[in-house]
């Protein structure tokens, strides 16, 4: 195996991963999820933090 074959295999694998991510992101099953996520900045009150570390950071401890 030479370096060019390894580069070609890596390129092919990354292209397949890119296509898989695009299919997942743009699938119709995920439409409701992304519509809900797009409305997050417009909510009147922020979501309450659920972990203690995040609460400590907000309190300045």
N, C-alpha and C positions, 0 to 999 in steps of 0.2 A: 504494500500500500504506500502510495506516495502522498505528499501533502495536498495535492490538487484533488485527489479523490476524497480525502477527509473534508476539505472545504466544500466540495459539491454535496456530500452527505449532510454536512451541517447546514448548508443553505436550504436543502430540500426539507430537512426536519423543521427548521425555523419557519419556512413558508407554510408547511402543513399546520404548525401550531398557530400561525397568524390567521389562516383560513378558519380553523376551528374556533378561535376566539371571536372572529367576525360573525360566524354563523350563530354562536351562542348569544352574542350581544344583540344581534338584529333579529332574533327569532320572535315570532308573534307571541309565544308563551310568556316572554319577559316584558311585554308591553305595559301591563298593569304595574309591574314593579318599577319601571322607569318613569311612568307617569306620576306615581306616588313620590318617588325620589325627586322629581323635578319640582315638586311643590314644597319641599322642606324649607328652602330659604324664605318662603312666603308665610310660614306659620307665625302666629302671633306670639306664642310663648315657646321658648326653646325646650328641647327634650331634656329631661332631668338626667344627670350623669348617674350611671348605675354602679360604677366601681368606686371603692374608697380612695384609691390613689388619685383619681381625677377630682374628687371632692376636696382632698387635701391641697391639690395644686390651686384650686379656685380660692380656697380659704387662706392661702399664702403660708402654709406651714411647711 
